[in-house]
Amino acid sequence: MRNLTDNIYGSATIRALGIDPGLGTLGYGVVSQSGNSLVCETYGVIKTPTDLSLSRRLALLYSELKAKTDEFPPDMIAVEKLYFGRNVTTAEMVWQARGVVLLFAAQLGYEPYEIKPSEAKIAVCGYGSAEKGQVQAMTASLLGLVKRPTPDDAADALAIAIAGLAMKSYERNILKGY
C-alpha cells in the first residue's frame, strides 16, 4: 500500500488496479484519480502458455500481478464479477484465475470492488448495455488516450478500474454526508 498524496487542490490521488480475470489472458489497467481527473498509468494483458499445467499458469498470473503492483502500487483493486451462461468449461478456468486475483488482493490487504460488466459500462458510457467499441472509445476519451485501448481484456480492465474509482468516490461521499 502507498501513502495517498495530496495534489495542488488538496484532494488525494488514488490509484486503482482494474482486472479482467482470465486464465489464458488476464487484462489489467492502472488508473489514477485526482479530483475529477483520470490518468491511465499503464495497461495490458498477462498471457499464460497453454502448454503449462493449470497450477503453473495460475502461479504465473500471480507473479506477473505482483510485478505490476510493485511497479504501480495500487490504493484499491477492482475486479470483474463473473457471469456465465452455458460455457461451464470456460467459466471454471476464469473462476480459478479470479480466485488467484482475490487471494492476491487479500494478501495486499484489500477487499476488492467487484464490478459487474454492466456497472463498468455504466461508469464509462452511462449505458449498461453499451457495446465493446463504445466502451473502448469512451475509456480512451475519459483517460485522454490518443487511440482506443486494446486488446479487449485490457480495455475492459481500464473500464473496471474507472468503475471501481467511481464506487469508491460514491462511498466517500456517503460517509461525508453528501
Backbone as CSV, one residue per row, in Angstrom:
resi,resn,N_x,N_y,N_z,CA_x,CA_y,CA_z,C_x,C_y,C_z
1,MET,0.839,-1.172,0.000,0.000,0.000,0.000,0.886,1.238,0.000
2,ARG,0.381,2.293,-0.616,1.169,3.511,-0.656,0.425,4.621,0.061
3,ASN,1.128,5.656,0.388,0.510,6.812,1.020,-0.180,7.636,-0.046
4,LEU,-1.420,8.015,0.232,-2.124,8.893,-0.697,-1.493,10.269,-0.601
5,THR,-1.257,10.865,-1.743,-0.638,12.183,-1.744,-1.661,13.225,-2.158
6,ASP,-1.572,14.405,-1.541,-2.481,15.489,-1.899,-1.958,16.212,-3.131
7,ASN,-2.889,16.542,-4.032,-2.493,17.320,-5.200,-2.609,18.805,-4.866
8,ILE,-2.412,19.669,-5.827,-2.425,21.110,-5.565,-3.793,21.606,-5.100
9,TYR,-4.846,20.839,-5.341,-6.190,21.241,-4.920,-6.543,20.656,-3.558
10,GLY,-5.615,19.898,-2.956,-5.858,19.354,-1.627,-6.583,18.021,-1.607
11,SER,-6.883,17.454,-2.773,-7.562,16.158,-2.772,-6.545,15.054,-3.048
12,ALA,-6.795,13.915,-2.474,-5.859,12.799,-2.589,-5.883,12.191,-3.992
13,THR,-4.736,11.698,-4.403,-4.638,10.937,-5.635,-4.810,9.474,-5.273
14,ILE,-5.712,8.805,-5.966,-5.998,7.397,-5.703,-5.650,6.593,-6.943
15,ARG,-4.909,5.514,-6.754,-4.517,4.647,-7.870,-5.304,3.337,-7.764
16,ALA,-6.010,3.017,-8.840,-6.819,1.792,-8.886,-6.224,0.807,-9.881
17,LEU,-6.160,-0.442,-9.463,-5.801,-1.539,-10.361,-7.092,-2.234,-10.752
18,GLY,-7.418,-2.223,-12.036,-8.586,-2.917,-12.550,-8.142,-4.211,-13.209
19,ILE,-8.907,-5.286,-12.967,-8.524,-6.591,-13.502,-9.728,-7.259,-14.161
20,ASP,-9.491,-7.715,-15.388,-10.452,-8.543,-16.120,-9.860,-9.952,-16.098
21,PRO,-10.346,-10.813,-15.185,-9.687,-12.106,-14.977,-9.877,-13.081,-16.133
22,GLY,-8.854,-13.882,-16.353,-8.889,-14.937,-17.350,-7.648,-15.790,-17.191
23,LEU,-7.749,-17.048,-17.497,-6.603,-17.935,-17.354,-5.623,-17.765,-18.515
24,GLY,-6.118,-17.778,-19.732,-5.251,-17.610,-20.896,-4.797,-16.181,-21.071
25,THR,-5.709,-15.238,-20.817,-5.416,-13.813,-20.938,-6.107,-13.070,-19.813
26,LEU,-5.314,-12.396,-19.003,-5.836,-11.577,-17.913,-5.532,-10.124,-18.259
27,GLY,-6.565,-9.303,-18.269,-6.372,-7.892,-18.561,-6.146,-7.103,-17.286
28,TYR,-5.259,-6.111,-17.352,-5.037,-5.232,-16.203,-4.962,-3.795,-16.687
29,GLY,-5.337,-2.890,-15.806,-5.245,-1.465,-16.103,-5.067,-0.698,-14.815
30,VAL,-4.175,0.268,-14.818,-3.937,1.098,-13.643,-4.357,2.525,-13.988
31,VAL,-5.305,3.042,-13.194,-5.840,4.385,-13.414,-5.722,5.167,-12.110
32,SER,-5.221,6.389,-12.206,-5.149,7.276,-11.043,-6.207,8.350,-11.173
33,GLN,-6.779,8.704,-10.023,-7.762,9.778,-9.990,-7.304,10.828,-8.992
34,SER,-7.305,12.070,-9.447,-7.005,13.211,-8.600,-8.105,14.230,-8.855
35,GLY,-8.974,14.410,-7.881,-10.150,15.249,-8.109,-11.018,14.610,-9.175
36,ASN,-11.314,15.361,-10.227,-12.117,14.825,-11.333,-11.262,14.326,-12.487
37,SER,-9.948,14.363,-12.306,-9.032,13.981,-13.382,-8.640,12.502,-13.294
38,LEU,-8.765,11.809,-14.420,-8.366,10.402,-14.519,-7.140,10.293,-15.423
39,VAL,-6.175,9.480,-15.001,-4.958,9.285,-15.780,-4.677,7.797,-15.892
40,CYS,-4.437,7.348,-17.110,-4.037,5.962,-17.340,-2.531,5.864,-17.104
41,GLU,-2.145,5.029,-16.149,-0.717,4.857,-15.876,-0.119,3.713,-16.683
42,THR,-0.875,2.639,-16.832,-0.433,1.505,-17.641,-1.619,0.575,-17.868
43,TYR,-1.509,-0.243,-18.886,-2.494,-1.295,-19.121,-1.880,-2.343,-20.029
44,GLY,-2.506,-3.504,-20.052,-2.018,-4.585,-20.898,-2.662,-5.900,-20.514
45,VAL,-2.038,-6.969,-20.935,-2.542,-8.302,-20.622,-1.389,-9.181,-20.136
46,ILE,-1.772,-10.162,-19.341,-0.851,-11.213,-18.928,-1.356,-12.480,-19.611
47,LYS,-0.518,-13.080,-20.418,-0.889,-14.313,-21.126,-0.157,-15.488,-20.502
48,THR,-0.868,-16.621,-20.422,-0.233,-17.837,-19.907,-0.211,-18.887,-21.017
49,PRO,0.919,-19.542,-21.206,1.029,-20.569,-22.251,0.143,-21.788,-21.942
50,THR,-0.534,-22.264,-22.950,-1.442,-23.406,-22.767,-0.703,-24.704,-22.497
51,ASP,0.596,-24.758,-22.789,1.327,-25.996,-22.539,1.789,-26.129,-21.080
52,LEU,1.563,-25.092,-20.264,1.870,-25.184,-18.838,0.709,-25.849,-18.101
53,SER,1.001,-26.464,-16.977,-0.059,-27.051,-16.154,-0.914,-25.926,-15.572
54,LEU,-2.110,-26.270,-15.122,-3.014,-25.286,-14.544,-2.349,-24.561,-13.373
55,SER,-1.713,-25.314,-12.487,-1.102,-24.675,-11.322,0.029,-23.729,-11.733
56,ARG,0.799,-24.074,-12.754,1.877,-23.192,-13.227,1.303,-21.926,-13.870
57,ARG,0.196,-22.086,-14.590,-0.436,-20.921,-15.217,-0.962,-19.961,-14.151
58,LEU,-1.572,-20.508,-13.110,-2.087,-19.676,-12.028,-0.937,-18.987,-11.284
59,ALA,0.155,-19.715,-11.070,1.333,-19.141,-10.415,1.920,-18.010,-11.266
60,LEU,1.902,-18.178,-12.578,2.405,-17.145,-13.481,1.544,-15.879,-13.383
61,LEU,0.220,-16.050,-13.346,-0.672,-14.898,-13.184,-0.323,-14.151,-11.900
62,TYR,-0.150,-14.904,-10.830,0.156,-14.308,-9.530,1.467,-13.519,-9.589
63,SER,2.514,-14.136,-10.102,3.824,-13.470,-10.109,3.823,-12.241,-11.023
64,GLU,3.110,-12.296,-12.135,3.031,-11.140,-13.032,2.220,-10.003,-12.399
65,LEU,1.140,-10.355,-11.685,0.379,-9.326,-10.969,1.251,-8.668,-9.903
66,LYS,2.029,-9.467,-9.222,2.941,-8.953,-8.188,3.925,-7.964,-8.809
67,ALA,4.483,-8.318,-9.959,5.427,-7.429,-10.635,4.755,-6.104,-11.015
68,LYS,3.520,-6.161,-11.501,2.800,-4.942,-11.888,2.536,-4.063,-10.676
69,THR,2.136,-4.670,-9.552,1.827,-3.868,-8.368,3.097,-3.363,-7.680
70,ASP,4.220,-4.032,-7.895,5.492,-3.496,-7.389,5.846,-2.219,-8.148
71,GLU,5.541,-2.221,-9.451,5.838,-1.061,-10.293,4.819,0.063,-10.097
72,PHE,3.542,-0.303,-9.945,2.450,0.659,-9.783,1.619,0.253,-8.568
73,PRO,2.080,0.549,-7.349,1.350,0.116,-6.144,-0.053,0.726,-6.084
74,PRO,-1.089,-0.112,-6.012,-2.461,0.408,-6.001,-2.918,0.817,-4.606
75,ASP,-3.900,1.705,-4.584,-4.589,2.068,-3.348,-5.883,1.277,-3.217
76,MET,-6.299,0.675,-4.314,-7.515,-0.133,-4.345,-7.452,-1.069,-5.543
77,ILE,-8.257,-2.113,-5.471,-8.328,-3.088,-6.566,-9.787,-3.293,-6.929
78,ALA,-10.056,-3.350,-8.221,-11.398,-3.649,-8.738,-11.259,-4.823,-9.700
79,VAL,-12.139,-5.786,-9.566,-12.090,-6.984,-10.406,-13.474,-7.246,-10.979
80,GLU,-13.495,-7.726,-12.204,-14.790,-8.016,-12.829,-15.473,-9.172,-12.124
81,LYS,-16.736,-8.961,-11.826,-17.576,-10.008,-11.260,-18.089,-10.838,-12.422
82,LEU,-17.988,-12.144,-12.298,-18.252,-13.010,-13.448,-19.698,-13.424,-13.579
83,TYR,-20.097,-13.533,-14.821,-21.391,-14.114,-15.154,-21.187,-14.977,-16.385
84,PHE,-21.589,-16.228,-16.279,-21.501,-17.123,-17.423,-22.825,-17.831,-17.597
85,GLY,-23.261,-17.914,-18.827,-24.499,-18.605,-19.118,-24.303,-20.100,-19.207
86,ARG,-23.699,-20.577,-20.270,-23.675,-22.014,-20.533,-22.293,-22.640,-20.598
87,ASN,-21.276,-21.898,-20.921,-19.959,-22.481,-21.125,-19.250,-22.699,-19.789
88,VAL,-19.555,-23.829,-19.153,-19.040,-24.135,-17.827,-17.528,-24.340,-17.848
89,THR,-16.980,-24.906,-18.922,-15.540,-25.143,-19.005,-14.780,-23.824,-18.977
90,THR,-15.208,-22.866,-19.782,-14.578,-21.552,-19.786,-14.750,-20.891,-18.420
91,ALA,-15.944,-20.983,-17.867,-16.226,-20.377,-16.569,-15.301,-20.931,-15.497
92,GLU,-15.076,-22.230,-15.505,-14.219,-22.854,-14.498,-12.805,-22.281,-14.553
93,MET,-12.257,-22.117,-15.739,-10.911,-21.575,-15.889,-10.843,-20.118,-15.404
94,VAL,-11.861,-19.339,-15.745,-11.877,-17.938,-15.339,-12.061,-17.828,-13.826
95,TRP,-12.912,-18.674,-13.253,-13.116,-18.647,-11.801,-11.817,-18.944,-11.065
96,GLN,-11.032,-19.866,-11.596,-9.764,-20.190,-10.948,-8.797,-19.007,-11.032
97,ALA,-8.749,-18.351,-12.164,-7.904,-17.159,-12.304,-8.406,-16.055,-11.376
98,ARG,-9.712,-15.917,-11.278,-10.305,-14.902,-10.400,-9.968,-15.196,-8.940
99,GLY,-9.924,-16.476,-8.588,-9.540,-16.856,-7.228,-8.128,-16.386,-6.901
100,VAL,-7.219,-16.506,-7.863,-5.843,-16.021,-7.674,-5.869,-14.507,-7.449
101,VAL,-6.677,-13.795,-8.221,-6.778,-12.345,-8.085,-7.314,-11.966,-6.700
102,LEU,-8.347,-12.673,-6.238,-8.927,-12.373,-4.931,-7.920,-12.651,-3.810
103,LEU,-7.189,-13.754,-3.930,-6.142,-14.063,-2.952,-5.064,-12.981,-2.973
104,PHE,-4.651,-12.600,-4.151,-3.629,-11.568,-4.314,-4.081,-10.269,-3.646
105,ALA,-5.319,-9.859,-3.888,-5.856,-8.632,-3.285,-5.867,-8.751,-1.759
106,ALA,-6.298,-9.894,-1.250,-6.342,-10.104,0.200,-4.948,-10.013,0.805
107,GLN,-3.965,-10.558,0.115,-2.593,-10.510,0.622,-2.033,-9.084,0.622
108,LEU,-2.550,-8.238,-0.256,-2.156,-6.829,-0.257,-2.955,-6.035,0.784
109,GLY,-3.955,-6.677,1.386,-4.760,-6.019,2.404,-5.999,-5.320,1.875
110,TYR,-6.430,-5.673,0.666,-7.590,-5.031,0.056,-8.770,-5.971,-0.057
111,GLU,-9.930,-5.400,0.123,-11.186,-6.067,-0.226,-11.545,-5.486,-1.584
112,PRO,-11.401,-6.258,-2.652,-11.590,-5.664,-3.980,-13.046,-5.278,-4.258
113,TYR,-13.194,-4.237,-5.046,-14.517,-3.877,-5.546,-14.838,-4.876,-6.641
114,GLU,-15.994,-5.500,-6.547,-16.401,-6.478,-7.557,-17.380,-5.789,-8.497
115,ILE,-16.939,-5.613,-9.729,-17.660,-4.810,-10.712,-18.323,-5.723,-11.751
116,LYS,-19.633,-5.577,-11.892,-20.342,-6.308,-12.944,-20.017,-5.640,-14.282
117,PRO,-20.019,-6.426,-15.370,-19.767,-5.814,-16.677,-20.689,-4.622,-16.964
118,SER,-21.961,-4.735,-16.588,-22.896,-3.628,-16.836,-22.526,-2.392,-16.020
119,GLU,-21.963,-2.579,-14.811,-21.546,-1.440,-13.992,-20.351,-0.720,-14.617
120,ALA,-19.433,-1.491,-15.184,-18.286,-0.877,-15.868,-18.773,-0.081,-17.076
121,LYS,-19.735,-0.621,-17.796,-20.278,0.073,-18.967,-20.997,1.354,-18.562
122,ILE,-21.742,1.296,-17.460,-22.430,2.497,-16.964,-21.405,3.552,-16.553
123,ALA,-20.335,3.128,-15.881,-19.324,4.071,-15.400,-18.647,4.825,-16.539
124,VAL,-18.406,4.159,-17.659,-17.690,4.838,-18.746,-18.603,5.353,-19.859
125,CYS,-19.741,4.699,-20.055,-20.626,5.087,-21.172,-21.964,5.664,-20.717
126,GLY,-22.330,5.405,-19.465,-23.640,5.848,-18.994,-24.764,4.930,-19.417
127,TYR,-24.418,3.768,-19.985,-25.410,2.835,-20.517,-24.905,1.417,-20.277
128,GLY,-25.655,0.622,-19.526,-25.230,-0.715,-19.125,-25.182,-1.762,-20.215
129,SER,-25.723,-1.443,-21.378,-25.691,-2.399,-22.490,-24.813,-1.898,-23.632
130,ALA,-23.899,-1.005,-23.325,-23.002,-0.470,-24.362,-22.183,-1.593,-24.983
131,GLU,-21.825,-1.413,-26.244,-21.035,-2.420,-26.943,-19.548,-2.177,-26.717
132,LYS,-18.747,-3.210,-26.997,-17.291,-3.156,-26.761,-16.651,-1.903,-27.363
133,GLY,-16.982,-1.604,-28.597,-16.402,-0.438,-29.262,-16.726,0.864,-28.548
134,GLN,-17.962,0.975,-28.046,-18.359,2.168,-27.301,-17.561,2.279,-26.007
135,VAL,-17.389,1.149,-25.313,-16.634,1.140,-24.058,-15.184,1.555,-24.322
136,GLN,-14.594,1.008,-25.374,-13.206,1.353,-25.706,-13.079,2.837,-26.048
137,ALA,-14.004,3.359,-26.839,-13.945,4.760,-27.248,-14.113,5.695,-26.053
138,MET,-15.070,5.397,-25.177,-15.291,6.257,-24.020,-14.162,6.134,-23.001
139,THR,-13.609,4.938,-22.849,-12.481,4.750,-21.943,-11.304,5.595,-22.436
140,ALA,-11.038,5.539,-23.731,-9.962,6.350,-24.313,-10.226,7.835,-24.080
141,SER,-11.457,8.263,-24.263,-11.814,9.666,-24.086,-11.645,10.102,-22.629
142,LEU,-12.151,9.312,-21.701,-12.055,9.652,-20.277,-10.610,9.723,-19.799
143,LEU,-9.754,8.879,-20.380,-8.361,8.813,-19.941,-7.425,9.659,-20.799
144,GLY,-7.971,10.328,-21.814,-7.154,11.174,-22.675,-6.168,10.388,-23.531
145,LEU,-6.542,9.159,-23.879,-5.670,8.337,-24.725,-5.850,8.728,-26.187
146,VAL,-4.779,8.652,-26.971,-4.844,9.019,-28.381,-5.609,7.987,-29.195
147,LYS,-5.531,6.726,-28.780,-6.249,5.674,-29.503,-6.961,4.762,-28.502
148,ARG,-7.880,3.997,-29.019,-8.635,3.069,-28.175,-7.697,2.013,-27.584
149,PRO,-7.867,1.709,-26.297,-7.012,0.680,-25.698,-7.367,-0.708,-26.231
150,THR,-6.354,-1.485,-26.524,-6.527,-2.859,-26.975,-5.500,-3.722,-26.269
151,PRO,-5.693,-5.024,-26.208,-6.859,-5.784,-26.635,-8.060,-5.572,-25.705
152,ASP,-9.166,-6.240,-26.020,-10.414,-6.100,-25.269,-10.218,-6.301,-23.774
153,ASP,-9.419,-7.293,-23.381,-9.226,-7.600,-21.958,-8.601,-6.412,-21.228
154,ALA,-7.656,-5.746,-21.848,-7.005,-4.583,-21.243,-7.966,-3.399,-21.187
155,ALA,-8.727,-3.186,-22.263,-9.712,-2.105,-22.288,-10.766,-2.321,-21.206
156,ASP,-11.210,-3.564,-21.053,-12.188,-3.881,-20.013,-11.604,-3.627,-18.628
157,ALA,-10.333,-3.957,-18.437,-9.687,-3.740,-17.137,-9.624,-2.252,-16.799
158,LEU,-9.357,-1.406,-17.794,-9.355,0.037,-17.557,-10.751,0.516,-17.163
159,ALA,-11.781,0.019,-17.854,-13.163,0.389,-17.518,-13.519,-0.087,-16.104
160,ILE,-13.026,-1.253,-15.724,-13.271,-1.786,-14.376,-12.587,-0.899,-13.335
161,ALA,-11.370,-0.443,-13.624,-10.675,0.467,-12.699,-11.457,1.772,-12.545
162,ILE,-11.956,2.316,-13.645,-12.742,3.555,-13.605,-14.012,3.342,-12.780
163,ALA,-14.693,2.221,-12.989,-15.910,1.918,-12.224,-15.587,1.759,-10.740
164,GLY,-14.464,1.118,-10.421,-14.049,0.971,-9.027,-13.800,2.330,-8.380
165,LEU,-13.146,3.224,-9.104,-12.913,4.579,-8.589,-14.233,5.316,-8.359
166,ALA,-15.180,5.130,-9.263,-16.496,5.765,-9.107,-17.205,5.227,-7.866
167,MET,-17.118,3.923,-7.641,-17.753,3.331,-6.454,-17.089,3.835,-5.175
168,LYS,-15.775,3.920,-5.183,-15.049,4.414,-4.009,-15.424,5.869,-3.731
169,SER,-15.521,6.684,-4.775,-15.896,8.079,-4.638,-17.313,8.197,-4.068
170,TYR,-18.205,7.368,-4.551,-19.588,7.351,-4.068,-19.611,7.020,-2.578
171,GLU,-18.837,6.003,-2.179,-18.773,5.618,-0.767,-18.234,6.766,0.090
172,ARG,-17.182,7.433,-0.396,-16.614,8.562,0.353,-17.656,9.668,0.532
173,ASN,-18.420,9.943,-0.509,-19.439,10.995,-0.425,-20.547,10.609,0.536
174,ILE,-20.915,9.350,0.569,-21.947,8.882,1.505,-21.449,9.068,2.932
175,LEU,-20.191,8.682,3.173,-19.619,8.820,4.517,-19.525,10.277,4.949
176,LYS,-19.295,11.190,3.994,-19.206,12.608,4.302,-20.596,13.241,4.455
177,GLY,-21.633,12.508,4.046,-22.987,13.026,4.166,-23.454,13.873,2.999
178,TYR,-22.822,13.718,1.825,-23.249,14.478,0.648,-24.444,13.847,0.022
